Amino acid sequence: MRTAIAVIVGFVVWTALRFGAVGALYSAFPGGFDEAGAPTTAIVSWLVLLSTLPVSIVAGWVCARIGRPRGVRAAVILTGVQIAIGAAVQSGYLDVLPWWWHALFLAQLPLGILLGAFLSEGRRGAAAGRAT
């Protein structure tokens, strides 16, 4: 049950932070998005893409902290959920953004979520590694 809650909270955190980051970009670059919400300039496209990693790190960290003692397992599940949903959402933008943009976006999800999970282990994970 704790793992399921961790995954749900991690998903909600990722979504809230992502909407916040994109919302901030909407405000900072008023003409930077079209009616469908796709970036219209290279700088906005890169900023949207680059916001994925820190958002994923925070979501992975939160997920793993809540999911303790199986936090990394919860983060792995969150990674699968995020990739599945991310791929579905990205499929709506295949004609708007280049293929490499989608590939980089999807690659940042597991990288960030799992990095956040390992960072959440902190000293506890480091101490466990020394004990063996």
C-alpha positions in Angstrom: 0.0 0.0 0.0 2.8 2.4 0.8 4.4 1.8 -2.6 1.2 2.6 -4.4 0.8 5.8 -2.4 4.4 6.7 -3.1 3.8 6.2 -6.9 0.6 8.3 -6.8 2.2 11.1 -4.9 5.3 11.0 -7.1 3.0 11.3 -10.2 1.1 14.2 -8.7 4.3 16.0 -7.7 5.8 15.5 -11.2 2.6 16.8 -12.8 2.2 19.8 -10.5 5.9 20.8 -11.0 5.6 20.3 -14.8 2.5 22.4 -15.0 4.2 25.0 -12.9 7.4 25.0 -15.0 5.5 25.3 -18.3 3.1 27.9 -16.8 6.1 30.0 -15.8 7.4 29.7 -19.4 4.0 30.7 -20.7 4.2 33.9 -18.6 7.9 34.6 -19.4 7.4 34.0 -23.2 3.8 35.0 -24.1 4.2 34.2 -27.8 6.3 31.1 -27.1 3.4 28.6 -27.5 0.8 27.9 -30.1 -2.9 27.2 -29.4 -2.2 23.5 -28.8 0.4 24.4 -26.2 3.4 23.4 -28.3 6.5 25.6 -28.1 6.9 27.9 -31.1 10.5 29.1 -30.6 13.8 27.2 -30.2 14.5 28.8 -26.8 11.1 27.9 -25.4 11.4 24.4 -26.8 14.8 23.9 -25.1 13.6 25.4 -21.8 10.5 23.1 -21.7 12.8 20.1 -22.5 15.4 21.1 -19.9 12.8 21.5 -17.2 12.0 17.8 -17.4 15.1 16.7 -15.5 14.8 18.7 -12.3 11.1 18.0 -12.2 11.8 14.3 -12.5 14.5 14.4 -9.8 12.2 16.0 -7.3 9.3 13.6 -8.1 11.7 10.6 -7.8 13.0 11.9 -4.5 9.5 12.4 -3.0 8.3 9.0 -4.3 11.3 7.2 -2.8 11.0 9.0 0.5 7.4 8.1 0.9 7.9 4.6 -0.4 10.6 3.7 2.2 11.9 1.1 2.9 11.2 0.1 -0.8 11.7 3.6 -2.2 13.8 2.7 -5.2 11.2 0.1 -6.1 8.4 2.7 -6.0 10.6 5.0 -8.1 11.0 2.3 -10.7 7.3 1.8 -10.9 6.8 5.6 -11.2 9.3 5.6 -14.0 7.3 3.0 -15.9 4.1 5.0 -15.3 5.7 8.3 -16.4 7.2 6.8 -19.6 3.9 5.2 -20.6 1.9 8.5 -20.0 4.7 10.6 -21.4 4.8 8.6 -24.6 1.1 8.8 -25.0 1.2 12.6 -24.5 4.2 13.0 -26.8 2.3 11.1 -29.5 0.1 14.1 -29.9 3.0 16.3 -30.7 4.9 14.1 -33.2 4.2 16.5 -36.1 5.1 19.6 -34.1 8.5 18.7 -32.4 11.4 16.7 -33.9 11.8 13.0 -33.0 15.0 13.8 -31.0 13.1 16.2 -28.7 10.7 13.4 -27.8 13.5 10.9 -27.3 15.4 13.4 -25.0 12.2 14.1 -23.1 11.5 10.4 -22.5 15.1 9.6 -21.6 15.1 12.3 -18.9 12.2 10.6 -17.1 14.0 7.5 -15.8 17.3 9.4 -15.4 15.7 12.0 -13.2 13.3 9.8 -11.3 15.9 7.2 -10.4 18.5 9.8 -9.6 16.1 11.5 -7.2 15.3 8.1 -5.7 19.0 7.4 -5.1 19.6 10.9 -3.7 16.7 10.2 -1.3 18.7 7.3 0.2 21.2 9.9 1.4 23.4 8.9 4.3 21.2 5.8 5.0 22.2 4.4 1.6 25.8 5.3 2.0 26.0 3.7 5.5 24.3 0.6 4.2 26.9 0.4 1.4 29.8 0.6 3.9 28.4 -2.1 6.2 28.7 -4.8 3.5 
